[in-house]
Amino acid sequence: MRVLWASDEPISPAEVRESLAVALAYTSVATVLNRLCDKGLVERQPAGRKFVYEATSTEADLTGQRIHTLLEAADDRAAVLAGFLRNLSPDDAEVLRSLLEESN
């Protein structure tokens, strides 16, 4: 996902493979991209005789969705949020405070 997020345009499995820090087979990269498509995290488009891929959301949006999913599963949302706040750095707490004020 990070490779797709870093790209300004849709990219091929070969381009994804070249950007990875580990050596993976082309077929492995293509399989993972297809599974991400099945999950709706990535879109595939034809480009000549190959396919190119791009993320369907930003990293920030996907992380926000994950946090929301965790909150939805919690029995005590207030306790989860309180625990989250306790673990924030002072800088992050200030950013959150500013965002909350902006949303009102």
C-alpha positions in Angstrom: 0.0 0.0 0.0 2.8 2.4 0.8 4.2 2.0 -2.7 0.8 2.8 -4.2 0.3 5.8 -1.9 3.7 7.2 -2.8 2.9 7.1 -6.5 1.3 10.0 -8.3 -0.3 7.7 -10.9 -1.4 4.1 -11.2 1.5 1.7 -11.4 2.1 -1.9 -12.6 3.0 -4.9 -10.5 6.5 -4.7 -11.9 6.9 -1.1 -10.7 5.6 -2.0 -7.3 8.0 -4.9 -7.2 11.0 -2.6 -8.1 10.0 -0.2 -5.2 10.0 -2.9 -2.5 12.9 -3.3 -0.1 12.5 -7.1 -0.3 12.9 -9.4 -3.4 9.5 -10.9 -4.2 8.4 -12.7 -7.3 6.3 -10.8 -9.8 3.5 -13.3 -9.3 3.5 -12.7 -5.6 3.2 -9.0 -6.0 0.4 -9.4 -8.6 -1.5 -11.8 -6.3 -1.3 -9.4 -3.4 -2.5 -6.5 -5.6 -5.4 -8.6 -6.8 -6.4 -9.5 -3.2 -6.3 -5.8 -2.3 -8.6 -5.2 -5.3 -11.0 -7.8 -3.9 -11.0 -6.0 -0.6 -11.7 -2.7 -2.3 -8.4 -1.1 -1.1 -7.0 -0.9 -4.6 -8.4 -0.3 -8.1 -7.1 -2.1 -11.3 -7.2 -0.4 -14.7 -6.1 -1.8 -18.1 -3.1 -0.1 -19.6 -2.3 -1.7 -22.9 -1.6 -5.4 -22.4 -1.1 -5.0 -18.6 -2.9 -3.7 -15.6 -2.0 -0.8 -13.4 -3.1 -0.3 -9.8 -3.9 2.6 -7.5 -5.1 2.9 -3.9 -8.7 3.8 -3.4 -8.1 5.9 -0.4 -5.2 7.7 1.3 -3.3 6.3 4.2 -4.9 8.7 6.6 -8.4 7.8 5.4 -7.7 4.1 5.7 -6.2 4.5 9.2 -9.2 6.5 10.2 -11.6 3.8 9.0 -9.7 1.2 10.9 -9.9 3.3 14.1 -13.6 3.7 13.6 -14.0 -0.1 13.1 -12.2 -0.7 16.4 -14.4 1.7 18.2 -17.5 0.1 16.7 -16.4 -3.3 18.1 -15.7 -1.9 21.6 -18.1 -2.5 24.5 -17.1 0.7 26.2 -16.3 3.3 23.6 -15.6 6.0 26.2 -13.0 3.8 27.9 -11.3 3.1 24.6 -11.2 6.8 23.7 -9.9 7.6 27.2 -7.2 5.1 26.8 -6.3 6.5 23.4 -6.1 10.0 24.8 -3.8 8.8 27.7 -1.4 7.4 25.1 -1.2 10.5 22.9 1.9 12.7 23.0 1.3 16.3 24.0 1.8 17.4 20.4 -0.7 14.8 19.1 -3.2 15.8 21.8 -2.9 19.4 20.7 -3.5 18.5 17.0 -6.5 16.5 18.0 -7.8 19.4 20.2 -7.4 21.8 17.2 -9.2 19.4 14.8 -12.1 19.0 17.2 -12.4 22.8 17.6 -12.4 23.2 13.8 -15.1 20.6 13.3 -17.5 22.5 15.6 
